[in-house]
């Protein structure tokens, strides 16, 4: 998500219009999205309609050992990455998007193979039903769940956002289990109800997490079942391989994470699209009959931009921006491994990232819009830091958002040179200093989304966060800093990271002891040297005592 930029529009716009003194009223409102864009105020809550059960889809058996089909989703040099994923999360999904009484309804079934990669024995498997979060404002119903071919009673929890599938036979470490389920998803409200993420509006269907997604089992802690607040991203998931047969009306353009390998007629004016993915932690689908498409290549990566009628000129600019960003990030962080990256114009606030696809808001999709450029570069940056390297976005949003906000600086410096880089970073430093000067809390970076409020989430995670990386770069020197980022990217590709993994990558690459520096900016986290924490806390206490009047 590109939250920082929205807030920045307000502050920057106010500076232009009213001068610096006018900032006082705006900085505190910076994160309050609905007040910034009155037309996007959330609709009053309604009770979503359960979709009537359809005839179940009979899924074919799946040969889980056949991995060759997934290589089409990879750049040739990375086709071998697939081999490590035979015993990771595996999904075979068939789904159909239909429209009944103005409601977009997705009916599907999935065969999932989960392998227990922990040292614990599991008595249940947990799926997340993300559309049931108030933030997505949809309705997902799951029925006819089977474990290894035998029907089971799955249990809903966490206000229908978690589905607990019991296992009659406990799953020992290293063992696999196959689960099938039928599901339906209804999107009966416009996308303004869901922060522009999920819904159907003006012939555009946008469906993040449109299928039951395996949750993450954390060794010794159990299955992750937290419910996200609307302020941040909702998903926490592990990478796996997906094979999808997705059926839409003939005239619909289908945009999905992964790569389409074939299409064929499905009868009744419908077409089935066969899609495979590389190691991805989530799949987005966007579908509409209105999209135009323009494509270019960065090395062997296809960059596809999908735009609405009349928006061709901006689309060509988005294509150039996304291509530049991919080229720059490939060089600076390490290679993007997938065969394609899609960019789609949809209703949303600024932009949102998904593996292999980003969505950019129609309202900033304007030729020459500076924000369209920053939002696009930011969401492309998330392909490195969220998609390829994942994290718990609900509990540790700084891990992907702060580093991705730093990728904006990397993009600007590589493309426009030092002056533009300095102007932008100075503007962010001014903003952060101004925020602190108001007496607002200088919170650590490593807090869950729910620990921040609208007045400080953006400035801490999206402004202080990238400034932390600037300071780290200053401390280490640019070359060593970039070496460390490359080590981080190489070491944790396709995995989930913690704050300690960031610290370790920077320490291992440079030989420096960075615990105190990380503590000062990031705050406490597991893996930080307890002696350093104690020392830093004592030092802070002394400073506060001495500084008291
Ligand atoms: Zn973001």
Boltz pocket constraint, residues with backbone or C-beta under 6 A from the ligand:
constraints:
  - pocket:
      binder: B
      contacts: [[A, 1], [A, 2], [A, 3], [A, 378], [A, 382], [A, 400], [A, 401], [A, 404]]
      max_distance: 6.0
